Amino acid sequence: QVQLVESGGGLVQPGDSLTLTCATSGSNSDSYAIGWFRQAPGKEREGVACIEKSEGSTFYYYADSVKGRFTTSRDNTENTVYLEMASLKPEDTAVYYCAADRGHCLPPRLDFASWGQGTQVTVST
């Protein structure tokens, strides 16, 4: 029901910054929880960030591995969610996905209902 398209990935050097964009569409897509996930080659998919609105307040969650470096935000008017990534490290290299769900960000989980196609982020010298 909710459609998502990620963009903004690319090749950057360690220490660089990059912003990913998740364009969403569908009924009430702006009220869904939007999670950011990543999957590196040979590794399990992991959640890195999530944003949701509950009872008039917006809540943000980050994995310990990205806390302090990544920031997620939402533009409700344009139904767009952003993931600002700073101080990138080689271990941040992965395919990044945004996903939407009618539920909440917590507890941490991978079973969000709708997923984008993914965008590659490569951090390398």
CORWOHU-V275917 format. One line per field, one symbol per residue. ss: DSSP state (~ for helix, > for strand, _ for the rest). psi: psi as a letter, one per 40 degrees, with the letter a starting at -180 (. if undefined). burial: + if it has 16 or more other C-alpha atoms within 10 Angstrom, else -. A space follows every 10 residues. Layout:
ss: ???
psi: ???
burial: ???
//
This chain:
ss: __>>>>>__> >>_____>>> >>>>>___~~ ~_>>>>>>>_ _____>>>>> >>>>__>>>> >>_______> >>>>>____> >>>>>____~ ~~_>>>>>>> >_________ ___>>___>> >>>__
psi: dhhihiieia hiiheiiihi hhhiiihfde eihhihiihi heiiiihdii hihhfeihii iiideehedi hiihgddefh iihhhifiid eehihhiiii ieaidiihie fidhiaeihh hhhi.
burial: -++++++-+- -+-+--++++ +++++---++ ++++++++++ ----++++++ +++------+ ++---+---+ ++++----++ +++-++-++- -+++++++++ ++-++----- -+--++-+++ +++--
//
